[in-house]
């Protein structure tokens, strides 16, 4: 009722505005970004090949309507693994007096490992003969300067896991075996970062270097890398628009 006794006929205009059920349109660019993110996630879990990703990214960035965008993921599984978050890449440093000069790790027809919280020596030799050895540096406290790791794998395997934030130098060879790196991550450009220098030989055996975050499993690392590659491709296409 208005002042003076006048009464409204029909719905009150303010109530109508507050209860209007008409949905607001979703912005095209917001949907485009969501679809691009979904395509990257599907690529990470291998629902899309390289060529399929490139094709759909091109169509997503060229789309001018919502139906065009939603059609790009309509035939894909409804769930895709989410991208792994990247924890801190800081690397612990040990005091010089706490760092041993030399150590040897041996796995002969058996297994040996160094992982968790530990302090590598300045010179570490690891021998795997018909056995396996694992060096996990993700929670290690490095001494200042260079940490040298010399590997000898004969009919056995050595796995070395390092975190981002460590400068890694490799100089090994394989004789009827392998000396390789699986996985990648951005290496630090900090001149004060610890240096891990890895060398040696694999004879009818293998030495494998893997770069992973703390607590990250091999499969999760591969998914993260695929997401990173997909996002870089998407960004490159955006810049060409």
C-alpha positions as CSV (number, residue, x, y, z in Angstrom):
1,X,0.0,0.0,0.0
2,X,1.3,3.4,-0.9
3,X,1.1,6.5,1.4
4,X,-2.4,7.9,1.1
5,X,-4.1,4.5,0.9
6,X,-3.4,3.6,-2.7
7,X,-3.0,-0.2,-3.3
8,X,-0.9,-2.0,-5.9
9,X,-2.6,-4.2,-8.3
10,X,-0.6,-7.3,-9.4
11,X,2.9,-8.4,-8.2
12,X,5.0,-5.9,-6.4
13,X,7.7,-4.6,-8.8
14,X,10.5,-5.0,-6.3
15,X,9.5,-8.6,-5.5
16,X,9.3,-9.4,-9.2
17,X,12.9,-8.1,-9.7
18,X,14.2,-10.2,-6.8
19,X,12.5,-13.5,-7.9
20,X,13.0,-13.2,-11.6
21,X,13.9,-16.9,-12.6
22,X,15.5,-15.9,-16.0
23,X,19.1,-17.2,-15.9
24,X,21.9,-14.9,-17.0
25,X,23.8,-16.0,-20.1
26,X,27.2,-17.5,-19.5
27,X,29.9,-15.4,-21.1
28,X,31.5,-17.0,-24.2
29,X,35.1,-16.4,-23.1
30,X,34.4,-17.9,-19.7
31,X,33.0,-21.1,-21.3
32,X,35.9,-21.1,-23.8
33,X,38.5,-21.1,-21.0
34,X,36.6,-23.9,-19.2
35,X,36.5,-26.1,-22.3
36,X,40.2,-25.5,-22.9
37,X,41.0,-26.5,-19.4
38,X,38.9,-29.7,-19.8
39,X,40.7,-30.5,-23.0
40,X,44.0,-30.2,-21.2
41,X,42.8,-32.5,-18.4
42,X,41.6,-35.1,-20.9
43,X,45.0,-35.0,-22.7
44,X,46.7,-35.5,-19.4
45,X,44.9,-38.9,-18.8
46,X,45.4,-39.8,-22.5
47,X,41.8,-39.5,-23.6
48,X,43.2,-37.3,-26.4
49,X,46.2,-37.8,-28.6
50,X,48.5,-34.9,-29.6
51,X,46.8,-34.4,-32.9
52,X,43.3,-34.6,-31.4
53,X,44.3,-32.0,-28.8
54,X,45.7,-29.6,-31.4
55,X,42.6,-30.0,-33.5
56,X,40.2,-29.3,-30.6
57,X,42.2,-26.4,-29.2
58,X,42.1,-24.8,-32.6
59,X,38.3,-25.2,-32.8
60,X,37.8,-24.0,-29.2
61,X,39.7,-20.8,-29.8
62,X,37.8,-20.2,-33.1
63,X,34.4,-21.0,-31.8
64,X,31.8,-18.2,-31.8
65,X,28.9,-19.9,-29.9
66,X,28.4,-22.0,-26.8
67,X,27.1,-25.1,-28.7
68,X,30.3,-25.2,-30.7
69,X,32.4,-25.2,-27.5
70,X,30.4,-27.8,-25.6
71,X,30.4,-30.1,-28.6
72,X,34.2,-30.4,-28.3
73,X,34.0,-32.4,-25.0
74,X,30.6,-34.0,-25.5
75,X,32.1,-37.3,-26.7
76,X,34.7,-37.5,-23.9
77,X,34.3,-39.2,-20.5
78,X,32.6,-37.1,-18.0
79,X,35.4,-37.4,-15.5
80,X,39.1,-36.5,-16.1
81,X,41.9,-36.5,-13.5
82,X,42.5,-33.1,-12.1
83,X,45.9,-31.6,-12.5
84,X,48.4,-32.2,-9.8
85,X,49.2,-29.1,-7.8
86,X,52.8,-28.2,-7.5
87,X,54.1,-28.0,-3.9
88,X,56.9,-25.9,-2.9
89,X,60.2,-26.5,-4.8
90,X,62.4,-25.2,-2.0
91,X,65.5,-27.5,-1.3
92,X,66.9,-28.0,2.2
93,X,70.5,-27.2,2.8
94,X,72.7,-29.0,5.3
95,X,75.4,-27.4,7.4
96,X,78.9,-28.1,6.0
97,X,80.0,-30.0,9.2
98,X,77.0,-32.4,8.8
99,X,78.0,-33.5,5.3
100,X,80.1,-36.7,5.0
101,X,82.9,-36.8,2.5
102,X,82.2,-40.2,0.9
103,X,79.7,-43.1,1.1
104,X,79.1,-46.3,-0.9
105,X,75.7,-47.9,-1.4
106,X,75.8,-51.5,-2.7
107,X,73.0,-53.7,-4.0
108,X,74.3,-57.2,-5.1
109,X,71.5,-59.6,-6.0
110,X,69.3,-57.5,-3.7
111,X,68.0,-54.0,-3.1
112,X,69.2,-50.9,-1.4
113,X,67.7,-47.4,-1.0
114,X,68.2,-44.0,0.4
115,X,65.1,-41.9,0.8
116,X,63.1,-39.7,3.2
117,X,65.0,-37.2,5.2
118,X,68.8,-37.7,4.8
119,X,72.0,-35.8,4.0
120,X,73.9,-37.1,1.0
121,X,77.7,-37.1,1.2
122,X,79.8,-35.0,-1.1
123,X,80.7,-38.1,-3.1
124,X,78.3,-41.0,-3.3
125,X,79.1,-44.2,-5.2
126,X,76.2,-46.6,-5.9
127,X,76.7,-50.1,-7.2
128,X,73.9,-52.4,-8.4
129,X,74.9,-55.9,-9.6
130,X,71.9,-58.1,-10.5
131,X,70.0,-56.0,-8.0
132,X,68.2,-52.6,-7.7
133,X,69.0,-49.4,-5.9
134,X,67.0,-46.3,-5.3
135,X,68.2,-42.8,-4.4
136,X,65.4,-40.4,-3.6
137,X,66.7,-36.9,-3.1
138,X,63.3,-35.2,-2.7
139,X,63.6,-34.7,1.1
140,X,67.4,-34.7,1.2
141,X,69.4,-31.9,2.8
142,X,72.1,-31.1,0.3
143,X,75.5,-29.8,1.3
144,X,76.7,-26.6,-0.3
145,X,78.3,-26.8,-3.7
146,X,78.4,-30.0,-5.8
147,X,77.2,-33.4,-4.7
148,X,78.7,-36.1,-7.0
149,X,76.9,-39.4,-7.6
150,X,78.8,-42.2,-9.4
151,X,76.7,-45.1,-10.7
152,X,77.6,-48.6,-11.7
153,X,74.8,-50.8,-12.8
154,X,75.6,-54.3,-14.1
155,X,72.6,-56.5,-15.0
156,X,70.7,-54.3,-12.4
157,X,69.0,-51.0,-12.1
158,X,69.5,-47.7,-10.4
159,X,66.7,-45.2,-10.0
160,X,67.5,-41.6,-9.0
161,X,64.6,-39.2,-8.1
162,X,65.4,-35.5,-7.7
163,X,63.1,-32.6,-7.0
164,X,62.8,-29.4,-9.0
165,X,65.0,-26.7,-7.5
166,X,68.2,-28.8,-7.9
167,X,70.6,-28.2,-10.8
168,X,71.3,-31.6,-12.3
169,X,74.3,-32.4,-14.5
170,X,74.5,-35.9,-16.1
171,X,77.4,-37.5,-17.8
172,X,76.8,-41.3,-18.0
173,X,76.7,-43.9,-20.7
174,X,75.1,-47.3,-21.3
175,X,76.8,-50.4,-22.7
176,X,74.1,-52.8,-23.8
177,X,72.1,-50.8,-21.2
178,X,70.7,-47.4,-20.6
179,X,71.5,-44.1,-18.9
180,X,68.4,-42.0,-19.2
181,X,66.0,-39.4,-17.8
182,X,62.3,-40.0,-17.4
183,X,60.1,-37.0,-16.7
184,X,61.0,-33.4,-16.7
185,X,60.4,-30.3,-14.6
186,X,61.6,-26.7,-14.7
187,X,65.1,-26.6,-13.4
188,X,66.2,-23.7,-11.2
189,X,68.4,-20.9,-12.6
190,X,69.4,-19.9,-9.0
191,X,73.2,-19.8,-9.0
192,X,73.3,-20.7,-5.3
193,X,71.1,-23.8,-5.8
194,X,72.7,-27.2,-4.9
195,X,74.3,-29.1,-7.9
196,X,73.8,-32.8,-8.3
197,X,76.4,-34.2,-10.7
198,X,75.5,-37.7,-11.9
199,X,77.8,-40.0,-13.9
200,X,78.7,-43.6,-14.4
201,X,77.8,-46.5,-16.6
202,X,75.0,-49.1,-17.1
203,X,76.3,-52.4,-18.4
204,X,73.4,-54.7,-19.4
205,X,71.6,-52.6,-16.8
206,X,70.1,-49.2,-16.5
207,X,70.4,-45.9,-14.6
208,X,67.2,-43.8,-14.7
209,X,66.8,-40.2,-13.5
210,X,63.3,-39.0,-12.7
211,X,62.3,-35.4,-11.7
212,X,59.3,-35.4,-9.3
213,X,57.8,-33.3,-6.6
214,X,57.8,-34.6,-3.0
215,X,55.2,-37.3,-2.5
216,X,54.4,-37.4,-6.3
217,X,54.0,-40.8,-7.9
218,X,55.4,-41.6,-11.3
219,X,51.9,-41.7,-12.9
220,X,51.0,-38.3,-11.3
221,X,54.2,-36.8,-12.6
222,X,53.4,-37.9,-16.2
223,X,49.9,-36.4,-15.9
224,X,51.3,-33.1,-14.6
225,X,53.7,-33.0,-17.5
226,X,51.0,-33.7,-20.1
227,X,48.8,-30.9,-18.6
228,X,51.8,-28.5,-18.7
229,X,52.5,-29.3,-22.4
230,X,48.8,-29.0,-23.3
231,X,48.5,-25.6,-21.5
232,X,51.6,-24.3,-23.3
233,X,50.1,-25.4,-26.6
234,X,46.8,-23.6,-25.8
235,X,48.7,-20.4,-24.8
236,X,50.7,-20.5,-28.0
237,X,47.5,-20.7,-30.0
238,X,45.9,-17.9,-28.1
239,X,48.9,-15.7,-29.0
240,X,48.4,-16.5,-32.7
241,X,44.7,-15.4,-32.6
